[in-house]
Amino acid sequence: MDGKEFLHQMKMRAHCSNPNSFQRAMKPVLVTAQCFALMPVCGITNHNAASLRFKWLSLRVFYSVVIIIGLIAMSIFTTIDLFDGEISFRRTRGAVFCSSATLSCVMFLHLATKWKSLMLEWESVELRQQRYGYPKNLLWKINGTALFIISMATAETILANFNSVMWGATCQRTGQGNLLYCYAMSSYRHIFRFISYSSVVAIIAICINFVATFSWSFIDLFIILISTALTERFRLFNNHLKSINGKVIKEESWERLREEYNSLSCLTRSVNTCISNILLVSFGSNLYFICTQLLNSLIPMESTIEKVYFYLSFGYLLLRAGMVSLYAANVNEESHVPRAILFSVPSESYCTEVLRFERQVTTDEVALSASNFFSITRSMILTLVGTIVTYEVVLVQFNNVSGGSCITVANVTASS
């Protein structure tokens, strides 16, 4: 065994034993996701990327495909139900929800085929930059954020189904059927309009809807966690740059720094290639549901449960959409930090490598994007907020003109 191979093995041991490496930090989240048919990758409980593998002929993939088929069926039923009556903006909610969940599962299945190559590149960057260490408390940041988002999603789901369960219990007491029948006929009437009721179908529909609800939240959570890990890697590099700010550095050292920054830029592009479609679905569905909730805010609510559910659901949706936008934009913000440091390099240290580094930082846009339609930056967030505020102003104006008639508002919105 030569010296380089021995050094590489020592680095790999240190890497695998560190709980703040990205693969180890993401392990609990990905294990949870696989329980809901997302990310069917084998070997996620191991500590090195080489052990990851994707096999089409595996129980994980079979489970994901079965759930996707179920979600497609749910989407078809909700779409048929939508066109079977008067089409309005609010009635599209079910079809959009099922379609978004279906797209999420399909895209995570596609991402699973690329996950090993992406993790190998990420691991390579961590090994090359091991002198900076690992992001502090990355394991706790990722799993704490995941626990918070999943807990909020669970509370929202319980409140969303509270009225249906209460109605089912009332229905059972009056002898109209058992609790499962009454609940299923209340929540999944669009399914049993076309097929006869059975307890098996009702249980399958409930399970698929539960998976759809989780995937709808997980798509945002996944973007938040990926963005957090990327931002922390840039932050480690930037902290090292700040520690040598104003010092005289040799050209060889600047060359190494530029190559390390370039490896982070390439990693960001690789991540963006894999998740850009997921970002597009996330932003599109969040914008749609925010607009829907703004429309629903004009409808008078009578019961306390309904009010609690609306404010919790809307607040959770705004929080989640805001976290996705800000965390993804932080990647772009951290990539610009070296610019100020490079502009203040002492003349004794200025060289060709500094010039190349400076040009790369100032001209190369390092950011996550939604299928290259737009890059996630702070300015984009302001544009998105402006769009939502404009929509709310238009809704209020139409509501005032119609004398507070929510039906008129819904019809005007749908026709526009």
Sine and cosine of phi, psi and omega as CSV:
sin_phi,cos_phi,sin_psi,cos_psi,sin_omega,cos_omega
0.00,0.00,0.84,-0.55,-0.01,-1.00
-0.99,0.14,0.06,-1.00,-0.08,-1.00
-0.91,0.41,-0.63,0.77,-0.03,-1.00
-0.91,0.42,-0.67,0.74,-0.01,-1.00
-0.92,0.39,-0.63,0.77,0.04,-1.00
-0.90,0.44,-0.67,0.74,0.02,-1.00
-0.90,0.44,-0.64,0.77,0.02,-1.00
-0.90,0.44,-0.66,0.75,0.02,-1.00
-0.91,0.42,-0.61,0.79,0.04,-1.00
-0.91,0.42,-0.65,0.76,0.04,-1.00
-0.90,0.44,-0.65,0.76,-0.01,-1.00
-0.91,0.42,-0.62,0.78,0.03,-1.00
-0.90,0.43,-0.70,0.72,0.03,-1.00
-0.90,0.43,-0.62,0.79,0.01,-1.00
-0.91,0.42,-0.73,0.68,-0.05,-1.00
-0.93,0.37,-0.44,0.90,-0.03,-1.00
-1.00,0.04,-0.16,0.99,-0.04,-1.00
-1.00,0.05,0.85,-0.53,-0.05,-1.00
-0.95,0.32,-0.22,0.97,-0.04,-1.00
-0.99,-0.13,0.17,0.98,0.19,-0.98
-0.93,0.36,0.47,-0.88,-0.15,-0.99
-0.88,0.47,-0.68,0.73,-0.05,-1.00
-0.90,0.43,-0.65,0.76,0.02,-1.00
-0.94,0.34,-0.61,0.80,-0.01,-1.00
-0.92,0.39,-0.55,0.83,-0.04,-1.00
-1.00,0.08,-0.16,0.99,-0.12,-0.99
-0.84,0.55,-0.78,0.63,-0.01,-1.00
-0.87,0.48,-0.59,0.81,-0.01,-1.00
-0.92,0.39,-0.69,0.72,-0.03,-1.00
-0.94,0.33,-0.56,0.83,0.07,-1.00
-0.89,0.45,-0.68,0.73,0.06,-1.00
-0.89,0.46,-0.67,0.75,0.00,-1.00
-0.88,0.47,-0.61,0.79,-0.01,-1.00
-0.92,0.38,-0.42,0.91,0.09,-1.00
-0.91,0.41,-0.36,0.93,0.01,-1.00
-0.93,-0.36,0.46,0.89,0.14,-0.99
0.94,0.35,0.41,0.91,0.03,-1.00
-0.93,-0.36,0.53,-0.85,0.04,-1.00
0.80,0.61,0.89,0.46,-0.02,-1.00
-0.97,0.24,0.94,0.35,0.00,-1.00
-0.95,-0.32,0.70,-0.72,0.05,-1.00
-1.00,0.06,0.53,-0.85,0.08,-1.00
1.00,0.08,0.26,0.96,-0.05,-1.00
-0.95,0.31,-0.27,0.96,0.01,-1.00
-1.00,0.09,-0.15,0.99,0.08,-1.00
-0.98,0.17,0.21,-0.98,-0.15,-0.99
-0.97,-0.23,-0.01,1.00,0.05,-1.00
-0.78,-0.63,0.51,-0.86,-0.12,-0.99
-0.93,0.37,-0.42,0.91,-0.04,-1.00
-0.90,0.44,-0.41,0.91,-0.03,-1.00
-0.99,0.14,-0.16,0.99,0.02,-1.00
-0.95,0.31,0.55,-0.84,0.06,-1.00
-0.36,-0.93,0.49,-0.87,0.06,-1.00
-0.85,-0.53,0.78,-0.62,0.01,-1.00
-0.77,-0.64,0.82,-0.57,0.03,-1.00
-0.89,0.46,-0.61,0.80,0.01,-1.00
-1.00,-0.01,0.96,0.27,0.02,-1.00
-0.56,-0.83,0.36,-0.93,-0.02,-1.00
-0.90,0.43,-0.56,0.83,0.01,-1.00
-0.88,0.47,-0.74,0.67,0.00,-1.00
-0.92,0.39,-0.64,0.77,0.03,-1.00
-0.87,0.50,-0.70,0.72,0.03,-1.00
-0.87,0.49,-0.70,0.72,0.01,-1.00
-0.89,0.45,-0.68,0.73,-0.02,-1.00
-0.91,0.42,-0.64,0.77,0.03,-1.00
-0.88,0.47,-0.70,0.72,0.02,-1.00
-0.91,0.42,-0.64,0.77,0.01,-1.00
-0.89,0.45,-0.67,0.75,0.05,-1.00
-0.88,0.47,-0.67,0.74,0.05,-1.00
-0.89,0.46,-0.66,0.75,0.03,-1.00
-0.92,0.39,-0.61,0.80,0.06,-1.00
-0.89,0.46,-0.68,0.73,0.03,-1.00
-0.88,0.47,-0.68,0.73,0.04,-1.00
-0.88,0.47,-0.65,0.76,0.02,-1.00
-0.90,0.44,-0.65,0.76,0.01,-1.00
-0.90,0.43,-0.70,0.71,0.00,-1.00
-0.89,0.46,-0.70,0.71,-0.01,-1.00
-0.93,0.37,-0.56,0.83,0.03,-1.00
-0.94,0.35,-0.68,0.74,0.04,-1.00
-0.89,0.46,-0.67,0.74,0.03,-1.00
-0.89,0.45,-0.56,0.83,0.01,-1.00
-0.90,0.43,-0.71,0.70,-0.06,-1.00
-0.99,0.11,-0.07,1.00,-0.01,-1.00
-1.00,0.06,0.00,1.00,0.01,-1.00
-0.58,-0.81,-0.33,-0.94,0.02,-1.00
-0.95,0.31,0.84,-0.55,-0.04,-1.00
-0.99,0.15,0.80,-0.60,0.08,-1.00
-0.65,-0.76,0.27,-0.96,-0.06,-1.00
-0.87,0.49,-0.66,0.75,-0.05,-1.00
-0.93,0.36,-0.52,0.85,-0.04,-1.00
-0.96,0.27,-0.20,0.98,0.03,-1.00
-0.99,0.15,-0.09,1.00,-0.11,-0.99
-0.85,0.52,-0.73,0.68,-0.03,-1.00
-0.90,0.44,-0.68,0.73,-0.01,-1.00
-0.91,0.42,-0.66,0.75,0.00,-1.00
-0.93,0.38,-0.65,0.76,0.01,-1.00
-0.88,0.48,-0.76,0.65,-0.02,-1.00
-0.91,0.41,-0.63,0.78,0.01,-1.00
-0.92,0.40,-0.64,0.77,0.03,-1.00
-0.90,0.43,-0.68,0.74,0.02,-1.00
-0.90,0.43,-0.63,0.78,0.03,-1.00
-0.90,0.44,-0.73,0.69,0.03,-1.00
-0.88,0.48,-0.63,0.78,0.00,-1.00
-0.87,0.49,-0.74,0.67,-0.02,-1.00
-0.90,0.43,-0.64,0.77,0.02,-1.00
-0.90,0.43,-0.69,0.73,-0.04,-1.00
-0.94,0.34,-0.56,0.83,0.07,-1.00
-0.95,0.32,-0.51,0.86,0.11,-0.99
-0.91,0.42,-0.66,0.75,0.05,-1.00
-0.92,0.40,-0.63,0.78,0.02,-1.00
-0.90,0.44,-0.57,0.82,0.00,-1.00
-0.86,0.50,-0.53,0.85,0.02,-1.00
-0.94,0.34,-0.37,0.93,-0.02,-1.00
-0.97,-0.25,-0.08,1.00,-0.17,-0.99
-0.89,0.46,-0.64,0.77,-0.04,-1.00
-0.90,0.44,-0.73,0.68,-0.01,-1.00
-0.90,0.44,-0.61,0.79,0.04,-1.00
-0.91,0.41,-0.68,0.74,0.00,-1.00
-0.94,0.35,-0.53,0.85,0.09,-1.00
-0.90,0.44,-0.66,0.75,0.04,-1.00
-0.92,0.40,-0.66,0.75,0.01,-1.00
-0.90,0.44,-0.68,0.73,0.02,-1.00
-0.89,0.45,-0.62,0.79,0.03,-1.00
-0.89,0.46,-0.65,0.76,0.04,-1.00
-0.91,0.42,-0.68,0.73,0.01,-1.00
-0.89,0.45,-0.62,0.79,0.00,-1.00
-0.94,0.33,-0.65,0.76,0.00,-1.00
-0.92,0.38,-0.49,0.87,-0.03,-1.00
-0.95,-0.30,0.50,0.87,-0.05,-1.00
-0.92,0.39,-0.34,0.94,0.02,-1.00
-0.92,0.40,-0.37,0.93,0.06,-1.00
-0.99,0.11,-0.18,0.98,-0.07,-1.00
0.99,0.13,-0.35,-0.94,-0.01,-1.00
-0.87,-0.50,0.43,-0.90,0.02,-1.00
-0.82,0.58,0.74,-0.67,-0.06,-1.00
-0.93,0.37,0.78,-0.62,0.06,-1.00
0.85,0.53,0.51,0.86,0.03,-1.00
-0.88,0.47,-0.62,0.79,0.01,-1.00
-0.85,0.52,-0.72,0.70,-0.02,-1.00
-0.95,0.31,-0.59,0.81,0.02,-1.00
-0.90,0.44,-0.71,0.70,-0.03,-1.00
-0.93,0.38,-0.76,0.65,-0.07,-1.00
-0.97,0.25,-0.50,0.87,0.10,-0.99
-0.92,0.40,-0.69,0.72,0.05,-1.00
-0.89,0.45,-0.68,0.73,0.01,-1.00
-0.89,0.46,-0.69,0.73,0.00,-1.00
-0.89,0.45,-0.64,0.77,0.00,-1.00
-0.91,0.41,-0.75,0.67,-0.03,-1.00
-0.90,0.44,-0.70,0.72,-0.03,-1.00
-0.92,0.39,-0.59,0.80,0.04,-1.00
-0.91,0.42,-0.68,0.73,0.06,-1.00
-0.89,0.45,-0.66,0.76,0.01,-1.00
-0.90,0.43,-0.63,0.78,0.03,-1.00
-0.91,0.43,-0.70,0.72,0.03,-1.00
-0.88,0.47,-0.66,0.75,0.02,-1.00
-0.91,0.42,-0.66,0.75,-0.01,-1.00
-0.90,0.43,-0.65,0.76,0.02,-1.00
-0.88,0.47,-0.71,0.70,0.01,-1.00
-0.92,0.38,-0.59,0.81,-0.02,-1.00
-0.90,0.43,-0.54,0.84,-0.04,-1.00
-0.99,-0.14,0.03,1.00,-0.06,-1.00
-0.89,0.46,-0.74,0.67,-0.03,-1.00
-0.89,0.46,-0.65,0.76,0.00,-1.00
-0.91,0.41,-0.64,0.77,0.02,-1.00
-0.92,0.39,-0.67,0.75,0.02,-1.00
-0.90,0.43,-0.66,0.75,0.04,-1.00
-0.91,0.42,-0.62,0.78,0.04,-1.00
-0.90,0.44,-0.62,0.78,0.03,-1.00
-0.91,0.41,-0.66,0.75,0.05,-1.00
-0.89,0.45,-0.68,0.74,0.01,-1.00
-0.89,0.46,-0.61,0.79,0.01,-1.00
-0.93,0.37,-0.63,0.78,0.00,-1.00
-0.92,0.40,-0.51,0.86,0.00,-1.00
-1.00,0.09,0.01,1.00,0.09,-1.00
0.99,0.14,0.31,0.95,-0.01,-1.00
-0.99,0.13,-0.17,0.99,0.00,-1.00
0.42,-0.91,0.09,-1.00,0.04,-1.00
-0.98,0.22,0.11,-0.99,-0.09,-1.00
-0.88,0.47,-0.68,0.74,0.00,-1.00
-0.88,0.48,-0.69,0.73,-0.01,-1.00
-0.89,0.46,-0.75,0.67,-0.05,-1.00
-0.91,0.42,-0.67,0.74,0.02,-1.00
-0.90,0.43,-0.70,0.71,-0.02,-1.00
-0.90,0.43,-0.65,0.76,0.00,-1.00
-0.94,0.35,-0.43,0.90,0.05,-1.00
-0.98,0.18,-0.68,0.73,-0.11,-0.99
-1.00,-0.04,-0.45,0.89,-0.10,-1.00
-0.80,-0.59,0.65,0.76,0.01,-1.00
-0.88,0.48,-0.52,0.85,-0.02,-1.00
-0.91,0.41,-0.39,0.92,0.04,-1.00
-0.99,0.14,-0.72,0.69,-0.10,-0.99
-0.99,0.14,0.07,1.00,0.21,-0.98
-0.96,0.27,-0.42,0.91,-0.11,-0.99
-0.93,-0.36,-0.41,0.91,0.04,-1.00
-0.79,-0.62,0.46,-0.89,-0.03,-1.00
-0.95,0.33,0.51,-0.86,-0.05,-1.00
-0.95,0.32,0.64,-0.76,0.20,-0.98
-0.50,-0.87,0.47,-0.88,-0.03,-1.00
-0.89,0.45,-0.57,0.82,0.00,-1.00
-0.90,0.43,-0.73,0.68,0.01,-1.00
-0.89,0.46,-0.64,0.77,0.00,-1.00
-0.89,0.46,-0.69,0.72,0.00,-1.00
-0.91,0.41,-0.66,0.75,0.03,-1.00
-0.88,0.47,-0.69,0.73,0.01,-1.00
-0.89,0.46,-0.65,0.76,0.02,-1.00
-0.90,0.43,-0.68,0.73,-0.01,-1.00
-0.91,0.42,-0.69,0.72,-0.01,-1.00
-0.91,0.41,-0.64,0.77,0.03,-1.00
-0.91,0.42,-0.58,0.81,0.04,-1.00
-0.91,0.42,-0.68,0.73,0.06,-1.00
-0.90,0.44,-0.65,0.76,0.01,-1.00
-0.88,0.47,-0.64,0.77,0.02,-1.00
-0.90,0.43,-0.67,0.74,0.03,-1.00
-0.91,0.42,-0.72,0.69,-0.03,-1.00
-0.90,0.44,-0.55,0.84,0.04,-1.00
-0.89,0.45,-0.61,0.79,0.06,-1.00
-0.99,0.16,-0.60,0.80,-0.10,-1.00
-0.92,0.39,-0.51,0.86,-0.03,-1.00
-0.88,0.47,-0.62,0.78,0.06,-1.00
-0.96,0.28,-0.67,0.74,0.01,-1.00
-0.86,0.50,-0.67,0.74,-0.02,-1.00
-0.88,0.47,-0.68,0.73,0.02,-1.00
-0.90,0.44,-0.66,0.75,0.02,-1.00
-0.87,0.49,-0.70,0.71,-0.05,-1.00
-0.94,0.34,-0.67,0.74,0.05,-1.00
-0.88,0.47,-0.69,0.72,0.00,-1.00
-0.90,0.43,-0.64,0.77,0.03,-1.00
-0.87,0.50,-0.73,0.69,-0.03,-1.00
-0.91,0.40,-0.66,0.75,0.04,-1.00
-0.90,0.44,-0.70,0.71,0.00,-1.00
-0.87,0.50,-0.66,0.75,-0.01,-1.00
-0.91,0.41,-0.57,0.82,0.05,-1.00
-0.92,0.39,-0.69,0.73,0.08,-1.00
-0.89,0.46,-0.61,0.79,-0.04,-1.00
-0.92,0.40,-0.63,0.78,0.08,-1.00
-0.87,0.50,-0.72,0.70,0.01,-1.00
-0.90,0.44,-0.68,0.73,-0.02,-1.00
-0.91,0.41,-0.58,0.82,0.04,-1.00
-0.90,0.44,-0.60,0.80,0.06,-1.00
-0.92,0.39,-0.66,0.75,0.04,-1.00
-0.88,0.48,-0.66,0.75,0.01,-1.00
-0.90,0.43,-0.53,0.85,-0.01,-1.00
-0.94,0.33,-0.37,0.93,0.01,-1.00
-0.95,-0.31,0.17,0.99,-0.02,-1.00
-0.88,0.47,0.79,-0.61,0.01,-1.00
1.00,0.05,-0.11,0.99,0.00,-1.00
-1.00,0.02,0.39,-0.92,0.05,-1.00
-1.00,0.09,0.89,-0.46,-0.07,-1.00
-0.88,-0.48,0.62,-0.78,0.02,-1.00
-0.94,0.35,0.38,-0.93,-0.02,-1.00
-0.89,0.46,-0.58,0.81,0.02,-1.00
-0.89,0.46,-0.59,0.81,0.02,-1.00
-0.94,0.35,-0.63,0.77,0.06,-1.00
-0.91,0.42,-0.59,0.81,0.04,-1.00
-0.89,0.45,-0.67,0.74,0.01,-1.00
-0.91,0.41,-0.65,0.76,0.03,-1.00
-0.90,0.44,-0.67,0.74,0.01,-1.00
-0.90,0.44,-0.65,0.76,0.02,-1.00
-0.92,0.39,-0.58,0.82,0.04,-1.00
-0.93,0.37,-0.65,0.76,0.07,-1.00
-0.90,0.43,-0.64,0.77,0.00,-1.00
-0.90,0.43,-0.60,0.80,0.04,-1.00
-0.91,0.42,-0.59,0.81,0.07,-1.00
-0.93,0.38,-0.62,0.79,0.05,-1.00
-0.90,0.43,-0.69,0.72,0.02,-1.00
-0.90,0.43,-0.62,0.79,0.05,-1.00
-0.89,0.45,-0.66,0.75,0.04,-1.00
-0.88,0.47,-0.66,0.75,0.04,-1.00
-0.91,0.42,-0.64,0.77,0.02,-1.00
-0.90,0.43,-0.69,0.73,0.06,-1.00
-0.88,0.48,-0.69,0.72,-0.02,-1.00
-0.89,0.45,-0.62,0.78,0.05,-1.00
-0.87,0.49,-0.60,0.80,-0.05,-1.00
-0.98,0.18,-0.54,0.84,-0.15,-0.99
-0.89,-0.46,0.13,0.99,-0.06,-1.00
-0.89,0.46,-0.61,0.79,0.04,-1.00
-0.92,0.39,-0.59,0.81,0.06,-1.00
-0.90,0.44,-0.64,0.77,0.05,-1.00
-0.88,0.47,-0.66,0.75,-0.01,-1.00
-0.89,0.45,-0.72,0.70,0.02,-1.00
-0.90,0.43,-0.63,0.77,0.00,-1.00
-0.88,0.48,-0.78,0.63,-0.03,-1.00
-0.92,0.38,-0.63,0.78,0.00,-1.00
-0.91,0.42,-0.72,0.69,-0.02,-1.00
-0.93,0.36,-0.63,0.77,0.03,-1.00
-0.89,0.45,-0.67,0.74,0.02,-1.00
-0.90,0.44,-0.66,0.75,0.01,-1.00
-0.89,0.46,-0.75,0.66,-0.07,-1.00
-0.95,0.32,-0.48,0.88,0.11,-0.99
-0.91,0.42,-0.70,0.71,0.04,-1.00
-0.89,0.45,-0.62,0.78,0.03,-1.00
-0.90,0.43,-0.68,0.74,0.01,-1.00
-0.93,0.38,-0.57,0.82,0.08,-1.00
-0.90,0.44,-0.62,0.78,0.07,-1.00
-0.91,0.41,-0.67,0.74,0.01,-1.00
-0.92,0.39,-0.41,0.91,0.00,-1.00
-0.91,0.41,-0.31,0.95,0.02,-1.00
-1.00,0.08,-0.10,0.99,-0.02,-1.00
-1.00,-0.04,0.80,-0.61,0.02,-1.00
-0.88,0.48,0.69,-0.72,0.03,-1.00
-0.92,-0.40,0.74,-0.68,-0.09,-1.00
-0.99,-0.16,-0.77,0.64,-0.09,-1.00
-0.98,0.18,0.48,-0.88,0.01,-1.00
-0.92,0.39,-0.63,0.77,0.01,-1.00
-0.87,0.49,-0.65,0.76,0.00,-1.00
-0.90,0.44,-0.66,0.75,0.01,-1.00
-0.92,0.39,-0.70,0.72,0.01,-1.00
-0.88,0.48,-0.70,0.72,-0.01,-1.00
-0.90,0.45,-0.67,0.74,-0.05,-1.00
-0.89,0.45,-0.75,0.66,-0.06,-1.00
-0.93,0.36,-0.61,0.80,0.05,-1.00
-0.92,0.38,-0.70,0.72,-0.02,-1.00
-0.90,0.43,-0.71,0.71,-0.02,-1.00
-0.93,0.38,-0.66,0.75,0.03,-1.00
-0.90,0.43,-0.66,0.75,0.04,-1.00
-0.90,0.43,-0.65,0.76,0.02,-1.00
-0.90,0.43,-0.70,0.71,0.02,-1.00
-0.91,0.42,-0.66,0.75,0.01,-1.00
-0.89,0.46,-0.71,0.70,-0.03,-1.00
-0.91,0.41,-0.71,0.71,0.01,-1.00
-0.90,0.43,-0.63,0.78,0.03,-1.00
-0.92,0.40,-0.64,0.77,0.02,-1.00
-0.91,0.42,-0.67,0.74,0.04,-1.00
-0.85,0.52,-0.73,0.69,-0.04,-1.00
-0.91,0.41,-0.74,0.67,-0.08,-1.00
-0.94,0.35,-0.68,0.73,-0.02,-1.00
-0.92,0.39,-0.64,0.77,0.03,-1.00
-0.93,0.38,-0.60,0.80,0.02,-1.00
-0.94,0.35,-0.42,0.91,0.01,-1.00
-0.89,0.45,-0.48,0.88,0.05,-1.00
-0.88,0.48,-0.72,0.70,0.02,-1.00
-0.91,0.41,-0.64,0.77,0.00,-1.00
-0.90,0.45,-0.71,0.70,-0.02,-1.00
-0.93,0.38,-0.48,0.87,0.01,-1.00
-0.94,0.34,-0.30,0.95,0.00,-1.00
-1.00,-0.04,-0.18,0.98,-0.06,-1.00
-0.86,0.51,-0.65,0.76,-0.02,-1.00
-0.89,0.46,-0.31,0.95,-0.07,-1.00
-0.86,0.51,-0.75,0.66,-0.02,-1.00
-0.90,0.44,-0.57,0.82,0.00,-1.00
-0.94,0.35,-0.65,0.76,-0.01,-1.00
-0.93,0.36,-0.51,0.86,0.02,-1.00
-0.94,0.33,-0.31,0.95,-0.04,-1.00
-0.95,-0.31,0.34,0.94,0.03,-1.00
-0.91,0.40,0.74,-0.67,0.03,-1.00
-0.87,0.50,0.50,-0.87,-0.03,-1.00
-0.87,0.49,-0.52,0.85,0.01,-1.00
-0.92,0.39,-0.40,0.92,-0.06,-1.00
-0.98,-0.19,-0.16,0.99,-0.07,-1.00
-0.94,0.33,0.73,-0.68,-0.05,-1.00
-0.45,-0.89,-0.05,-1.00,-0.02,-1.00
-0.88,0.48,-0.63,0.78,-0.01,-1.00
-0.91,0.42,-0.60,0.80,0.07,-1.00
-0.90,0.43,-0.67,0.75,0.02,-1.00
-0.88,0.47,-0.71,0.71,0.03,-1.00
-0.89,0.45,-0.67,0.74,0.03,-1.00
-0.88,0.48,-0.71,0.71,-0.03,-1.00
-0.89,0.46,-0.69,0.73,0.00,-1.00
-0.91,0.42,-0.62,0.78,0.01,-1.00
-0.91,0.42,-0.69,0.73,-0.04,-1.00
-0.92,0.39,-0.61,0.79,-0.08,-1.00
-0.99,0.13,-0.44,0.90,-0.08,-1.00
-0.96,-0.28,-0.42,0.91,-0.06,-1.00
-1.00,-0.01,0.84,-0.55,0.02,-1.00
-1.00,0.04,0.92,-0.40,0.04,-1.00
-0.97,-0.24,0.96,-0.26,-0.06,-1.00
-0.31,-0.95,0.43,-0.90,0.15,-0.99
-0.98,0.18,0.53,-0.85,-0.03,-1.00
-0.68,-0.73,0.33,-0.94,0.03,-1.00
-0.99,-0.15,1.00,0.04,-0.02,-1.00
0.80,0.60,0.56,0.83,0.02,-1.00
0.90,0.44,0.22,0.98,0.12,-0.99
-0.97,0.26,-0.63,0.77,0.06,-1.00
-0.38,-0.92,0.50,-0.87,0.05,-1.00
-1.00,-0.05,0.57,-0.82,-0.03,-1.00
-1.00,0.08,0.98,-0.18,0.02,-1.00
-0.75,-0.66,0.14,-0.99,0.01,-1.00
-0.89,0.45,-0.61,0.79,0.01,-1.00
-0.91,0.41,-0.57,0.82,0.05,-1.00
-0.90,0.43,-0.60,0.80,0.01,-1.00
-0.89,0.45,-0.66,0.75,0.05,-1.00
-0.88,0.47,-0.65,0.76,0.04,-1.00
-0.89,0.46,-0.67,0.74,0.00,-1.00
-0.90,0.43,-0.69,0.73,0.03,-1.00
-0.89,0.45,-0.65,0.76,0.04,-1.00
-0.88,0.48,-0.62,0.78,0.03,-1.00
-0.90,0.43,-0.69,0.73,-0.01,-1.00
-0.91,0.41,-0.67,0.74,0.02,-1.00
-0.89,0.45,-0.66,0.75,0.04,-1.00
-0.87,0.49,-0.68,0.73,0.02,-1.00
-0.87,0.49,-0.68,0.73,-0.01,-1.00
-0.91,0.42,-0.65,0.76,0.02,-1.00
-0.88,0.47,-0.69,0.73,0.02,-1.00
-0.89,0.46,-0.67,0.74,0.02,-1.00
-0.87,0.49,-0.72,0.70,-0.01,-1.00
-0.89,0.45,-0.66,0.75,0.02,-1.00
-0.89,0.45,-0.71,0.70,0.03,-1.00
-0.90,0.43,-0.60,0.80,0.01,-1.00
-0.92,0.39,-0.61,0.79,0.04,-1.00
-0.93,0.37,-0.64,0.77,0.00,-1.00
-0.91,0.42,-0.60,0.80,-0.05,-1.00
-1.00,0.06,0.11,0.99,0.04,-1.00
0.94,0.33,0.48,0.88,0.04,-1.00
1.00,0.08,0.21,0.98,0.00,-1.00
-0.98,0.18,0.92,-0.38,-0.03,-1.00
-0.95,0.33,-0.45,0.89,0.01,-1.00
-0.93,0.38,-0.64,0.77,0.03,-1.00
-0.90,0.44,-0.66,0.75,0.02,-1.00
-0.87,0.50,-0.71,0.70,-0.02,-1.00
-0.89,0.46,-0.66,0.75,-0.02,-1.00
-0.93,0.36,-0.63,0.77,0.01,-1.00
-0.92,0.40,-0.67,0.75,0.00,-1.00
-0.90,0.44,-0.67,0.75,-0.02,-1.00
-0.91,0.41,-0.63,0.78,-0.02,-1.00
-0.95,0.32,-0.41,0.91,0.01,-1.00
-0.99,0.14,0.00,0.00,0.00,0.00
